[in-house]
């Protein structure tokens, strides 16, 4: 029978926290008309409609979650966790540049 001290030596599994939502950049043809998992919300997914535009956020019907393995929404009882997979590209960062006048 395992003791409490033996359990203390087991490795602790840590999940990687993602600082972005998994939104694809919709930059390549391989991203067009594909669904991508939303890392923050299992009821949502991203779709690239046109190359070079922002991805569109979509939500699964009620009681369903997006399955990355199946590429579609499934009933929550049939959904299982999977590790995150980065999209082929990410949205380009929008930056505001300050112009100095001298």
C-alpha positions in Angstrom: 0.0 0.0 0.0 1.6 3.4 -1.0 2.4 5.8 1.8 2.0 9.6 1.8 5.7 10.0 1.4 5.9 7.8 -1.7 3.1 9.9 -3.3 5.1 13.1 -2.6 7.8 11.9 -4.9 5.5 11.5 -7.9 6.0 14.1 -10.7 3.4 16.8 -10.8 1.8 17.2 -14.2 1.5 20.8 -15.3 -0.6 22.0 -18.2 0.9 24.7 -20.4 -1.1 27.9 -20.1 -1.6 29.5 -23.5 -1.4 33.3 -23.6 -3.3 33.3 -26.9 -6.7 31.9 -27.8 -5.5 29.7 -30.7 -6.8 32.1 -33.3 -5.1 31.3 -36.7 -3.6 34.1 -38.8 -5.5 33.0 -42.0 -2.3 33.6 -43.9 -1.8 30.4 -45.8 -4.1 28.4 -48.1 -3.9 25.4 -45.7 -5.9 27.5 -43.2 -8.8 28.4 -45.5 -12.2 26.9 -44.7 -10.8 25.0 -41.7 -11.9 25.0 -38.1 -9.4 25.7 -35.4 -9.8 25.0 -31.7 -10.3 28.0 -29.3 -7.8 27.4 -26.5 -9.8 29.3 -24.0 -13.3 28.2 -24.7 -14.1 24.6 -25.6 -17.6 25.6 -27.0 -15.9 27.8 -29.6 -13.7 27.4 -32.7 -12.1 29.7 -35.3 -12.8 29.6 -39.0 -10.7 31.2 -41.8 -13.0 32.4 -44.6 -10.5 34.5 -46.6 -6.8 34.5 -46.8 -5.3 37.6 -45.2 -8.4 38.5 -43.0 -9.1 37.8 -39.3 -10.5 34.5 -38.4 -14.2 34.3 -37.4 -15.2 33.0 -34.0 -18.0 30.5 -34.1 -19.8 28.7 -31.2 -21.0 25.1 -31.1 -24.7 24.4 -30.6 -26.0 24.1 -27.0 -24.6 21.1 -25.1 -21.8 20.6 -27.6 -18.0 21.2 -27.5 -15.5 21.5 -30.4 -13.5 18.3 -31.0 -10.2 19.1 -32.7 -9.6 15.4 -33.5 -13.0 15.2 -35.3 -13.0 18.7 -36.7 -16.5 19.3 -35.6 -18.8 20.0 -32.5 -19.8 16.9 -30.5 -22.1 16.3 -27.6 -20.3 17.2 -24.3 -20.5 13.5 -23.1 -18.6 12.4 -26.2 -15.9 15.1 -25.9 -12.4 14.4 -24.6 -9.5 16.6 -23.7 -6.6 16.8 -26.1 -3.4 18.8 -26.0 -3.3 22.1 -27.8 -2.0 22.2 -31.4 -0.7 25.6 -32.6 -2.3 26.8 -35.9 0.0 27.2 -38.9 0.1 31.0 -38.5 -1.0 33.5 -35.9 -2.6 36.9 -36.4 -0.1 39.7 -37.1 0.3 41.9 -34.1 -1.2 45.4 -34.5 1.1 48.0 -33.2 0.7 51.7 -32.9 3.8 53.7 -33.7 4.4 57.0 -32.2 5.8 59.6 -34.6 8.1 62.1 -33.0 8.3 65.5 -34.6 11.5 67.5 -34.1 
